[in-house]
Amino acid sequence: MDEDLAWIAFASRDRDADGRFVVAVHTTRIYCRPSCPARRPARCNVTFYKQAADARAAGYRSCRRCLPDAVARDATAVAHAATLLARDGAVPLARLAQAVGYAPHHFQRLFKRATGVTPAAYARALRSNRAVAALAAENSVTDAIYAAGHDAPSRFYAADAPRLGMAPSVWRHGGEGETIRWTMVATGLGPLLVATTTRGLCRIALHEDGTTLAARFPGATITPGDAALQDLARRIVTLVERPPRGDLPPEIRDTAFQEAIWQALTTTPPGETRSYAELVATAGGTD
Ligand SMILES: [Zn+2]
């Protein structure tokens, strides 16, 4: 553990650091989560422990104000809620919060802080992923729409289709006739693939690259993007990049992060009239 960074996180009451370590205070013999609202002791009076158990073993007791031991319970609740959303589709917030034993508003904030997106946005991401998988597997676009859990095609065309970057029927046929430009951006969760047609983004995915893109779209011309595309992709990642929470299962972190990127893409960058999605689609693209 980098103690200087830990001290900065503690000094600034960084909520993102909760769960990464606890801070034991020599003078009071208690340990806290980094975001504890209590007054800050002098740097020389604290010891950082990666695990609360280590602080306890060293003779410290948990703070009654910030309840550092509840951090693990929070992470478990968030992971459990994500599993429920994967199993049952979009669940109303009140029901979801009740299922994991929290008040709705509090849980919404907790989930967003841990994953970067709301439970509703997370559910949308899962459904969008299902729609993409169904497009390749089902016999028709209509079959895919229902297989993905939509009760009407209009929902699919409003929510998921704009993320394809091409007509759903073209996607189903391996991107036939499309030219796809792609680039890779480094993120805290690993390399991120950003791929676009001239119509818009068609793929945002961690742990994928030009090879997986070519396998997904055998009918398309796959070509590396230029510096402008790289630059824009980097700007988008910077918008949503936060230190990943180490206490969440990787597939939940990845899904939430990709969704946060898509959300950022629908916003308009400062000084621009077009969204990031439109900018990426046109960056260096003359084809
Ligand atoms: Zn505390």
Boltz pocket constraint, residues with backbone or C-beta under 6 A from the ligand:
constraints:
  - pocket:
      binder: B
      contacts: [[A, 31], [A, 32], [A, 33], [A, 36], [A, 37], [A, 38], [A, 63], [A, 64], [A, 65], [A, 66], [A, 67]]
      max_distance: 6.0
